[in-house]
Amino acid sequence: MTKETTIRAIGNSAGTTIPKAMLERYRLAEGDRVHLVETDEGILITPFDPAFAEAMALYEEGAKQYRNAMRELAK
């Protein structure tokens, strides 16, 4: 789905509005934090923290590699 919006002045910054239907579809509400990610296609606005996703991927890799050590530490 593609929607057009306008960037407006908000104090010394700028902001835009997100249509209510999109907010509901992605379960976003006023006060929620989102991340702006630069992509080859433009700007991606996402509630998911890319740094957290990367950290979890590294954890999963380490957990697999050191599965036996983790099991022993858990005892």
C-alpha positions as a LaTeX table, in Angstrom:
\begin{tabular}{lrrr}
\hline
Residue & $x$ (\AA) & $y$ (\AA) & $z$ (\AA) \\
\hline
Met1 & 0.00 & 0.00 & 0.00 \\
Thr2 & 1.31 & 3.43 & $-0.91$ \\
Lys3 & 0.10 & 6.63 & 0.72 \\
Glu4 & 1.28 & 10.20 & 0.27 \\
Thr5 & 1.85 & 12.51 & 3.20 \\
Thr6 & 3.37 & 15.97 & 3.68 \\
Ile7 & 6.33 & 16.92 & 5.84 \\
Arg8 & 5.40 & 19.79 & 8.17 \\
Ala9 & 7.31 & 22.03 & 10.56 \\
Ile10 & 7.10 & 20.97 & 14.20 \\
Gly11 & 9.06 & 23.45 & 16.30 \\
Asn12 & 12.68 & 23.32 & 15.10 \\
Ser13 & 12.11 & 19.90 & 13.52 \\
Ala14 & 9.87 & 18.45 & 10.86 \\
Gly15 & 7.37 & 15.61 & 10.95 \\
Thr16 & 4.67 & 13.86 & 9.03 \\
Thr17 & 1.42 & 12.08 & 9.78 \\
Ile18 & 0.66 & 8.40 & 9.29 \\
Pro19 & $-2.89$ & 7.49 & 8.25 \\
Lys20 & $-5.01$ & 5.87 & 10.98 \\
Ala21 & $-5.53$ & 2.68 & 8.94 \\
Met22 & $-1.75$ & 2.15 & 8.72 \\
Leu23 & $-1.31$ & 2.84 & 12.42 \\
Glu24 & $-3.92$ & 0.22 & 13.21 \\
Arg25 & $-2.52$ & $-2.33$ & 10.74 \\
Tyr26 & 0.98 & $-2.07$ & 12.24 \\
Arg27 & $-0.29$ & $-1.64$ & 15.81 \\
Leu28 & 1.34 & 1.75 & 16.26 \\
Ala29 & 0.09 & 4.48 & 18.56 \\
Glu30 & 1.06 & 7.97 & 19.64 \\
Gly31 & 4.25 & 7.82 & 21.70 \\
Asp32 & 5.55 & 4.60 & 20.09 \\
Arg33 & 9.15 & 4.72 & 18.95 \\
Val34 & 9.99 & 3.94 & 15.34 \\
His35 & 13.31 & 3.66 & 13.52 \\
Leu36 & 14.25 & 5.41 & 10.29 \\
Val37 & 16.41 & 3.18 & 8.11 \\
Glu38 & 18.03 & 4.42 & 4.91 \\
Thr39 & 17.65 & 1.88 & 2.10 \\
Asp40 & 18.51 & 1.89 & $-1.61$ \\
Glu41 & 14.84 & 2.67 & $-2.29$ \\
Gly42 & 14.54 & 5.50 & 0.25 \\
Ile43 & 13.57 & 5.74 & 3.92 \\
Leu44 & 12.01 & 2.81 & 5.78 \\
Ile45 & 10.00 & 3.65 & 8.91 \\
Thr46 & 9.80 & 0.60 & 11.14 \\
Pro47 & 8.95 & $-0.20$ & 14.77 \\
Phe48 & 11.68 & $-2.85$ & 14.70 \\
Asp49 & 15.16 & $-1.88$ & 15.90 \\
Pro50 & 17.66 & $-3.11$ & 13.29 \\
Ala51 & 20.49 & $-3.08$ & 15.87 \\
Phe52 & 18.44 & $-5.33$ & 18.18 \\
Ala53 & 17.70 & $-7.72$ & 15.30 \\
Glu54 & 21.41 & $-7.88$ & 14.48 \\
Ala55 & 22.29 & $-8.52$ & 18.14 \\
Met56 & 19.73 & $-11.34$ & 18.33 \\
Ala57 & 21.15 & $-12.92$ & 15.16 \\
Leu58 & 24.64 & $-12.85$ & 16.72 \\
Tyr59 & 23.26 & $-14.35$ & 19.93 \\
Glu60 & 21.56 & $-17.17$ & 18.04 \\
Glu61 & 24.79 & $-17.93$ & 16.17 \\
Gly62 & 26.75 & $-18.02$ & 19.43 \\
Ala63 & 24.08 & $-20.08$ & 21.19 \\
Lys64 & 24.31 & $-22.73$ & 18.48 \\
Gln65 & 28.09 & $-22.74$ & 18.47 \\
Tyr66 & 28.39 & $-22.96$ & 22.27 \\
Arg67 & 25.24 & $-25.00$ & 22.98 \\
Asn68 & 27.01 & $-27.49$ & 25.25 \\
Ala69 & 28.83 & $-24.80$ & 27.22 \\
Met70 & 25.55 & $-22.88$ & 27.69 \\
Arg71 & 23.84 & $-26.04$ & 28.90 \\
Glu72 & 26.61 & $-26.61$ & 31.49 \\
Leu73 & 26.48 & $-22.98$ & 32.67 \\
Ala74 & 22.73 & $-23.26$ & 33.15 \\
Lys75 & 23.15 & $-26.10$ & 35.69 \\
\hline
\end{tabular}
